[in-house]
């Protein structure tokens, strides 16, 4: 008798109209394709070189600018002009620079639904798995093909199941969990695998936390990171679009490549140490390290809940004058929530520079670059050499709570001690 199916297998089976198993190679239709200002021009060029004249469906293409906005160079401005012209010519809705970071915008605008297959010309497209989609990053050639044909070849990945149980302790949260997970599995330990998140720890986790965890599946090499949809998912999606209900819950006898479990009550604040995202240690092991810049934001931790977490640690104090603090909500919606709650005023009063929604220092492009020898503590997702500026700088990764606590003292600080 055949085994049951994982979430990934169920999604591909649903789309292909037959039973699909891990390891199968299939041509599957895609429900959405996302391009932004860095990789979009390359994908569009590939589309043209393939003889593309009209995209497969303009309503299924998500197009926006978030990496270099407002344009920080003449080449960036040229890319923006090219993409605006392409969007107008093809009848594609262009969010331009008005909405924020691509992954956050795609979800909050209801462009992704449970059971969808979504591709994006950005590796952190896997974040859309927070709502139960199979979402993955692809290269520009593949994206050019997808824009033309609305389908792509996939090798259906095997799945690593990760269950979480228990409750987070004070000032410990989803970012600490996914950092710990990355340290355990390794930067290539889930290469071309799907990570399937479950257990009571995930079922009780809000959407902001689920997005954080799904976002960093790629940091373990994962093809996708998926949280099976539930009532939390549907409550988030309410009012964001009309979706047909899908049954993609994993079967109890599904076959997994590996199973892992975490007790959230035993988890402490975690920090990824330069220059690898899987070099992870409890915060107490790196406490006291001097920091030159703290960045709170990105598609990983730029939501209102992350801003609340940082503000709770900040309280009525001010950030240390020994460092600079950059705070960037991930989207216009998240910015407005933060603004209306009075948190932006609080951050500015405390000495932070609060920027409009964008990727900011995360990719070391538009602003917030580090000089040789400088140290950044960031709530983003990558810390390899040169990620935020000089290859001679260092980037540590952490949660919003740890970032805010450290910004108070100018050195890496355990948020539980503040």
C-alpha positions as CSV (number, residue, x, y, z in Angstrom):
1,X,0.0,0.0,0.0
2,X,1.3,3.4,-0.9
3,X,2.3,5.9,1.8
4,X,0.3,9.1,2.4
5,X,1.4,12.4,1.0
6,X,3.3,15.4,2.2
7,X,2.0,19.0,1.6
8,X,4.4,19.4,-1.4
9,X,3.2,16.2,-3.0
10,X,-0.4,17.1,-2.5
11,X,0.1,20.6,-4.1
12,X,1.7,19.1,-7.2
13,X,-0.8,16.3,-7.4
14,X,-3.6,18.8,-7.3
15,X,-2.1,21.0,-10.0
16,X,-1.1,18.0,-12.3
17,X,-4.4,16.1,-11.9
18,X,-2.7,12.9,-10.9
19,X,-0.7,11.4,-8.1
20,X,2.7,13.0,-7.9
21,X,5.5,11.8,-5.6
22,X,8.8,13.3,-4.4
23,X,11.4,12.8,-7.2
24,X,8.9,13.0,-10.0
25,X,9.8,15.6,-12.7
26,X,6.7,17.4,-13.9
27,X,5.7,20.4,-16.0
28,X,3.4,22.3,-13.8
29,X,1.4,25.5,-14.3
30,X,2.2,28.4,-12.1
31,X,-0.4,30.5,-10.2
32,X,1.8,33.6,-9.9
33,X,5.2,34.9,-11.0
34,X,7.0,37.7,-9.1
35,X,9.8,40.0,-10.5
36,X,11.4,43.0,-8.9
37,X,13.8,45.8,-9.9
38,X,17.1,43.8,-9.5
39,X,16.3,40.5,-11.3
40,X,13.2,41.7,-13.3
41,X,15.2,43.3,-16.1
42,X,17.2,40.1,-16.7
43,X,14.0,38.0,-16.7
44,X,12.3,40.4,-19.2
45,X,15.4,40.3,-21.4
46,X,15.2,36.5,-21.4
47,X,11.5,36.7,-22.2
48,X,12.3,38.8,-25.3
49,X,15.2,36.6,-26.3
50,X,12.8,33.6,-26.2
51,X,10.6,35.3,-28.7
52,X,8.1,36.4,-26.1
53,X,5.5,38.9,-27.3
54,X,2.8,38.6,-24.6
55,X,3.1,37.3,-21.1
56,X,1.0,34.2,-20.3
57,X,-1.4,36.1,-18.0
58,X,-0.7,39.7,-16.8
59,X,-3.0,39.2,-13.8
60,X,-0.8,36.5,-12.5
61,X,2.4,38.5,-12.6
62,X,3.5,40.5,-9.5
63,X,5.8,43.4,-10.4
64,X,7.3,46.0,-8.1
65,X,10.5,47.8,-7.0
66,X,12.0,47.4,-3.6
67,X,15.8,46.8,-3.7
68,X,17.1,50.2,-5.1
69,X,14.4,52.7,-4.3
70,X,14.2,55.5,-4.9
71,X,16.7,54.9,-7.7
72,X,20.2,55.3,-6.2
73,X,22.1,55.3,-9.5
74,X,21.5,56.0,-13.2
75,X,21.6,52.2,-14.0
76,X,18.9,51.6,-11.3
77,X,16.8,54.4,-12.8
78,X,17.1,52.9,-16.2
79,X,16.0,49.5,-14.9
80,X,12.9,51.1,-13.4
81,X,12.0,52.9,-16.7
82,X,12.4,49.6,-18.5
83,X,10.1,47.7,-16.1
84,X,7.5,50.4,-16.1
85,X,7.4,50.3,-19.9
86,X,7.1,46.5,-19.9
87,X,4.3,46.6,-17.3
88,X,2.3,49.2,-19.4
89,X,2.9,47.3,-22.6
90,X,1.8,44.0,-21.1
91,X,-1.1,45.3,-19.0
92,X,0.6,44.2,-15.7
93,X,-0.3,45.8,-12.4
94,X,2.8,47.6,-11.3
95,X,3.1,48.3,-7.6
96,X,6.3,50.3,-8.5
97,X,8.0,51.7,-5.3
98,X,4.8,52.5,-3.5
99,X,4.1,49.3,-1.6
100,X,7.3,47.9,-0.1
101,X,9.3,44.6,-0.1
102,X,8.1,42.1,-2.7
103,X,7.5,39.1,-0.5
104,X,5.5,41.1,2.1
105,X,3.4,42.8,-0.6
106,X,2.6,39.6,-2.5
107,X,1.1,38.1,0.6
108,X,-0.8,41.1,2.0
109,X,-2.3,42.0,-1.4
110,X,-3.7,38.5,-1.6
111,X,-1.7,37.5,-4.7
112,X,-0.9,34.1,-3.2
113,X,-3.3,31.4,-1.9
114,X,-3.0,28.1,-0.1
115,X,-2.1,25.3,-2.6
116,X,-0.7,27.7,-5.2
117,X,2.6,27.1,-7.1
118,X,4.4,30.4,-7.1
119,X,7.8,31.4,-8.6
120,X,9.8,34.5,-8.0
121,X,13.1,35.8,-9.3
122,X,14.3,36.1,-5.7
123,X,15.5,33.4,-3.4
124,X,13.3,34.4,-0.5
125,X,10.1,33.8,-2.5
126,X,9.9,30.7,-0.3
127,X,8.3,33.1,2.3
128,X,4.9,32.6,0.6
129,X,4.8,29.1,2.0
130,X,3.6,30.8,5.2
131,X,0.1,30.6,3.7
132,X,0.5,27.1,2.5
133,X,1.8,27.7,-1.1
134,X,4.6,25.9,-2.8
135,X,6.8,29.0,-3.5
136,X,10.3,29.0,-4.7
137,X,12.9,31.3,-6.2
138,X,14.1,30.7,-9.7
139,X,16.8,32.2,-12.0
140,X,16.2,34.8,-14.8
141,X,16.2,32.2,-17.6
142,X,13.5,30.1,-15.9
143,X,11.6,33.3,-15.2
144,X,11.7,34.4,-18.8
145,X,10.2,31.0,-19.7
146,X,7.6,31.2,-17.0
147,X,6.6,34.7,-18.1
148,X,6.0,33.4,-21.6
149,X,4.4,30.0,-21.0
150,X,3.0,30.2,-17.5
151,X,4.5,26.8,-16.6
152,X,7.8,25.4,-15.5
153,X,9.6,22.0,-15.0
154,X,9.9,21.0,-11.4
155,X,11.5,18.1,-9.7
156,X,9.2,17.5,-6.8
157,X,11.3,17.7,-3.6
158,X,11.6,15.3,-0.8
159,X,10.4,16.8,2.5
160,X,12.0,17.4,5.9
161,X,9.3,17.6,8.6
162,X,9.9,20.1,11.5
163,X,7.6,20.0,14.5
164,X,7.6,22.6,17.2
165,X,5.9,22.2,20.6
166,X,5.6,24.3,23.7
167,X,5.6,28.0,24.2
168,X,8.2,30.7,23.6
169,X,9.8,32.1,26.7
170,X,10.1,35.8,27.4
171,X,11.6,37.7,24.5
172,X,12.2,34.6,22.5
173,X,10.4,34.1,19.2
174,X,10.2,32.7,15.7
175,X,13.4,34.3,14.5
176,X,15.3,32.5,17.3
177,X,13.6,29.2,16.3
178,X,14.5,29.5,12.6
179,X,18.1,30.5,13.4
180,X,18.5,27.5,15.7
181,X,17.0,25.3,13.0
182,X,19.4,26.7,10.5
183,X,22.3,26.0,12.8
184,X,21.2,22.4,13.3
185,X,20.3,21.6,9.7
186,X,23.1,23.6,8.1
187,X,23.3,26.0,5.2
188,X,23.1,23.1,2.7
189,X,21.4,20.4,4.8
190,X,18.0,20.9,3.1
191,X,19.2,21.5,-0.4
192,X,16.4,20.9,-2.9
193,X,14.2,19.7,-0.1
194,X,10.9,21.1,1.1
195,X,10.7,22.1,4.8
196,X,7.2,21.3,6.2
197,X,6.5,23.1,9.5
198,X,4.0,21.8,12.0
199,X,3.1,20.9,15.6
200,X,1.4,23.0,18.2
201,X,4.2,25.5,18.2
202,X,3.4,26.5,14.6
203,X,-0.4,26.1,14.9
204,X,-0.3,28.7,17.7
205,X,2.2,31.0,15.8
206,X,0.8,34.1,14.2
207,X,1.3,34.9,10.5
208,X,4.2,37.2,11.1
209,X,6.1,34.4,12.8
210,X,5.2,31.9,10.1
211,X,6.5,34.3,7.5
212,X,9.8,34.7,9.3
213,X,10.3,30.9,9.4
214,X,9.2,30.2,5.8
215,X,11.4,33.1,4.6
216,X,14.6,31.5,5.8
217,X,14.0,28.0,4.4
218,X,16.3,29.0,1.6
219,X,19.1,29.6,4.2
220,X,19.2,25.8,4.6
221,X,19.2,25.3,0.9
222,X,15.4,24.5,1.0
223,X,13.4,24.6,-2.2
224,X,10.3,25.6,-0.2
225,X,9.2,26.2,3.4
226,X,5.5,25.4,4.0
227,X,3.2,25.8,6.9
228,X,0.0,23.8,6.2
229,X,-3.0,26.2,6.1
230,X,-5.3,26.4,9.0
231,X,-7.7,28.9,10.7
232,X,-4.9,31.3,11.3
233,X,-4.1,31.3,7.6
234,X,-7.6,31.8,6.6
235,X,-8.2,34.6,9.1
236,X,-5.1,36.4,7.6
237,X,-6.4,35.9,4.1
238,X,-9.9,37.1,4.9
239,X,-10.6,40.2,2.7
240,X,-7.4,39.8,0.7
241,X,-9.1,37.9,-2.2
242,X,-11.3,35.0,-3.0
243,X,-9.8,31.6,-2.7
244,X,-11.1,28.1,-3.3
245,X,-10.6,25.9,-0.2
246,X,-8.0,23.2,-0.7
247,X,-7.2,20.1,1.3
248,X,-3.4,19.9,1.3
249,X,-2.9,18.9,5.0
250,X,-0.2,16.2,5.2
251,X,-1.3,12.6,5.7
252,X,-0.4,11.0,9.0
253,X,1.5,8.3,7.1
254,X,3.4,10.7,4.7
255,X,6.9,9.7,3.9
256,X,9.5,12.2,5.0
257,X,13.2,12.3,4.3
258,X,13.8,13.4,7.9
259,X,11.9,14.5,11.0
260,X,13.0,17.0,13.6
261,X,11.4,18.4,16.7
262,X,11.9,21.5,18.9
263,X,10.6,22.4,22.3
264,X,10.1,26.2,22.2
265,X,10.1,26.4,26.0
266,X,13.8,25.4,26.0
267,X,14.8,27.9,23.3
268,X,16.9,30.9,24.1
269,X,17.7,34.0,21.9
270,X,20.0,33.0,19.1
271,X,22.5,34.8,17.0
272,X,24.1,33.9,13.6
273,X,27.8,34.7,13.7
274,X,29.8,36.0,10.7
275,X,30.2,34.9,8.0
276,X,27.7,32.0,7.8
277,X,24.0,31.9,8.6
278,X,24.4,28.4,10.0
279,X,27.1,29.5,12.5
280,X,24.5,30.0,15.3
281,X,25.0,30.3,19.0
282,X,23.0,31.4,22.0
283,X,23.2,35.1,22.6
284,X,25.1,34.8,25.8
285,X,28.1,33.3,23.8
286,X,28.5,36.6,21.8
287,X,27.1,39.1,24.3
288,X,29.4,42.1,24.7
289,X,30.5,42.3,21.0
290,X,30.6,45.9,20.0
291,X,28.2,46.9,17.3
292,X,28.4,49.9,14.9
293,X,24.9,49.5,13.2
294,X,21.6,47.8,14.1
295,X,19.1,47.1,11.3
296,X,15.5,46.2,12.2
297,X,13.5,45.3,9.1
298,X,13.6,43.3,5.9
299,X,11.2,40.7,4.5
300,X,12.3,38.5,7.5
301,X,11.4,40.8,10.3
302,X,9.9,44.0,9.1
303,X,6.3,43.4,10.1
304,X,4.3,45.4,12.7
305,X,4.7,42.6,15.2
306,X,8.5,42.9,14.9
307,X,8.3,46.6,15.5
308,X,6.1,46.0,18.6
309,X,8.7,43.5,19.8
310,X,11.5,46.1,19.4
311,X,9.5,48.9,21.0
312,X,8.6,46.7,24.0
313,X,12.3,46.2,24.7
314,X,13.1,49.9,24.0
315,X,10.5,51.2,26.5
316,X,11.1,54.8,27.4
317,X,14.9,54.6,26.9
318,X,17.0,55.9,24.0
319,X,19.3,54.0,21.7
320,X,23.0,54.3,22.4
321,X,24.8,57.1,20.7
322,X,27.7,54.7,20.1
323,X,26.0,53.2,17.1
324,X,23.4,54.0,14.4
325,X,20.0,52.4,14.2
326,X,18.1,51.9,11.0
327,X,14.4,50.7,11.2
328,X,12.4,49.9,8.1
329,X,8.9,48.4,8.0
330,X,8.5,45.9,5.2
331,X,5.5,47.5,3.5
332,X,3.3,50.6,3.4
333,X,0.6,48.7,5.3
334,X,3.1,47.7,8.0
335,X,4.5,51.2,8.1
336,X,1.1,52.7,8.6
337,X,0.3,50.2,11.4
338,X,3.6,51.2,13.1
339,X,2.9,54.9,12.5
340,X,-0.6,54.8,13.9
341,X,0.5,52.9,17.0
342,X,2.9,55.7,17.7
343,X,6.0,53.5,17.4
344,X,7.7,55.4,14.6
345,X,7.6,58.6,16.7
346,X,9.0,56.5,19.6
347,X,11.9,55.1,17.5
348,X,12.8,58.5,16.1
349,X,12.8,60.1,19.6
350,X,15.1,57.2,20.7
351,X,17.6,58.1,18.0
352,X,16.7,55.8,15.1
353,X,16.6,56.6,11.4
354,X,13.2,55.2,10.2
355,X,13.1,54.7,6.4
356,X,10.3,54.2,3.9
357,X,9.5,50.5,3.1
358,X,12.2,48.9,1.1
359,X,15.0,46.3,1.4
360,X,17.4,48.8,2.8
361,X,20.7,47.6,4.1
362,X,19.7,43.9,3.7
363,X,21.4,43.5,0.3
364,X,24.0,46.2,0.7
365,X,22.7,48.2,-2.2
366,X,20.8,51.4,-1.7
367,X,22.0,52.7,1.7
368,X,23.2,51.6,5.1
369,X,26.5,50.1,3.9
370,X,29.2,49.0,6.3
371,X,32.8,50.2,6.1
372,X,35.8,47.8,6.5
373,X,36.0,46.7,10.1
374,X,32.4,47.7,11.1
375,X,29.9,45.3,12.7
376,X,26.2,45.1,12.0
377,X,23.5,43.4,14.0
378,X,20.6,42.7,11.7
379,X,17.1,41.1,11.8
380,X,17.5,40.2,8.1
381,X,18.4,36.8,6.7
382,X,22.0,36.7,5.4
383,X,25.4,37.5,6.8
384,X,28.0,36.3,4.3
385,X,31.0,38.6,3.4
386,X,30.0,41.7,1.7
387,X,26.3,41.3,2.2
388,X,25.8,44.7,3.8
389,X,28.8,46.5,2.3
390,X,32.5,45.9,2.8
391,X,33.7,42.3,2.6
392,X,35.9,43.3,5.6
393,X,32.8,44.1,7.7
394,X,30.9,41.6,9.9
395,X,27.1,40.9,10.0
396,X,25.4,39.2,12.9
397,X,21.8,38.1,12.6
398,X,19.2,38.1,15.4
399,X,15.6,38.7,16.4
400,X,14.0,42.2,16.8
401,X,14.1,41.8,20.6
402,X,17.9,41.1,20.6
403,X,18.5,43.9,18.1
404,X,16.6,46.5,20.2
405,X,18.3,45.4,23.4
406,X,21.7,45.6,21.7
407,X,20.9,49.0,20.3
408,X,20.4,50.3,23.8
409,X,23.9,49.4,24.9
410,X,26.0,49.5,21.7
411,X,26.9,45.8,22.1
412,X,25.2,42.5,21.6
413,X,22.9,42.1,24.6
414,X,20.6,39.3,25.8
415,X,17.1,40.9,25.6
416,X,16.0,38.9,28.6
417,X,18.3,41.0,30.8
418,X,16.8,44.3,29.7
